[in-house]
Amino acid sequence: MTTFKGVDYYNIESLLSDEEIMIRNTVREFVSNEIIPIIEKQFREASFPIHLVPKMAELGLLGTTFPEKYGCAGMNYVSYGLVNQELERGDSGIRSFVSVQSSLVMYPIFTFGSEEQKDKWLPALANGKKIGCFGLTEPDYGSNPAGMITKAEKVDGGFILNGAKMWITNGTIADVAVVWAKLDGVVRGFLVEKEFKGFSAPEMKGKHSLRASVTSELIFEDVFIPEENLLPKTEGLKNPLMCLNQARYGIAWGVVGPMMTCYDTALNYAKTRVQFSKPIAAYQLTQDKLVYMLTEITKSQLLNLQVGRLMDNGSVKHYQISMAKRNNCEKALDIARVSREILGANGITDEYPIMRHSANLESVKTYEGTHEMHTLIIGENITGYPAFD
């Protein structure tokens, strides 16, 4: 299969280092050779291609930004963004797996865990021998995680955990869940291992979106958590929100992948689809759509690169990440829809990737903070008034 050439109208590649370009090209080739040929079948069958996990681990795509001493690649954040971008060109479900493993499981263990926890889990998660998930969202508490009712109680030698989480990527296939629960009214993080008695993770079926991804419930019925499985440096809701910032950053980059492939598909189709004796690309209305898409892709790429550089120099603010996630998810969904319009009826078939990306992006726009929540995060920063109530 021919490797995708990408979309880069402003020569943004000239702002990347040789290493960043090499990493992007490696993942781009992997996606073209390993993901694109199988993904429509996986999506149709609602199955996650778990055989790709060892291959992604071998490329260093799990926990890319963490130190090499834990078996990780030690990449910078721009490189991690490019990894997400290329993976989501394949499918949002594949990027979601890597994003959860890296940003929502390895990050909290690395940031809030003990040295023993890091040594035990990070190498195994990096090489794909272990899979993780992140449990924050509850059936009745999505945008308002502070309302969580999952509770831990201190007992001899550990804790007893009760409650439930919902919409958990990787849950059913995970070996360990990073679970957030209230202990004496304070949000703390716990490592819940799949074999713990009273813990179950049934898979959620019937999805029209993210069908090539495992989505689960997490149920805790008097689950005993050993003392050593408490993440010792967690105290308060700010800790899981720090994890979400990591994930939102990856999403902002990730959705540029579907943007690029939808645009590229529509452009190539418009050049070859003849109506009224000339290609539809020759008509003004089609050109208007293509120019709109290319402009929004370019703006999103520039947002991502700058927020990535801010991540790398340690000066990024959470509301800057919110702006990139909010803008890019909305524009990615718009681009998928406009691309479908250019393809007409052909755009709804799985001969083309557009409808699959469009369905996936409906979820991606919602998770890790809805469009509205990111609006209010930015709004609070610029006005000084929180408007969440």
DANORJO-V756693 format. One record per run of one state. SS is the DSSP state (H for helix, E for strand, L for the rest). FROM is the first residue (numbers start at 1). TO is the last residue. If there is no record, write none. Layout:
# DANORJO-V756693
ss=SS from=FROM to=TO
ss=SS from=FROM to=TO
This chain:
# DANORJO-V756693
ss=L from=1 to=11
ss=H from=12 to=15
ss=L from=16 to=17
ss=H from=18 to=45
ss=L from=46 to=51
ss=H from=52 to=58
ss=L from=59 to=67
ss=H from=68 to=70
ss=L from=71 to=76
ss=H from=77 to=90
ss=L from=91 to=91
ss=H from=92 to=112
ss=L from=113 to=114
ss=H from=115 to=126
ss=L from=127 to=131
ss=E from=132 to=135
ss=L from=136 to=137
ss=E from=138 to=138
ss=L from=139 to=140
ss=E from=141 to=141
ss=L from=142 to=144
ss=H from=145 to=147
ss=L from=148 to=150
ss=E from=151 to=155
ss=L from=156 to=157
ss=E from=158 to=169
ss=L from=170 to=170
ss=H from=171 to=173
ss=L from=174 to=175
ss=E from=176 to=183
ss=L from=184 to=185
ss=E from=186 to=193
ss=L from=194 to=198
ss=E from=199 to=200
ss=L from=201 to=202
ss=E from=203 to=203
ss=L from=204 to=214
ss=E from=215 to=226
ss=H from=227 to=229
ss=E from=230 to=230
ss=L from=231 to=236
ss=H from=237 to=272
ss=L from=273 to=273
ss=E from=274 to=275
ss=L from=276 to=277
ss=E from=278 to=279
ss=H from=280 to=282
ss=L from=283 to=283
ss=H from=284 to=312
ss=L from=313 to=317
ss=H from=318 to=348
ss=L from=349 to=353
ss=H from=354 to=366
ss=L from=367 to=370
ss=H from=371 to=383
ss=L from=384 to=389
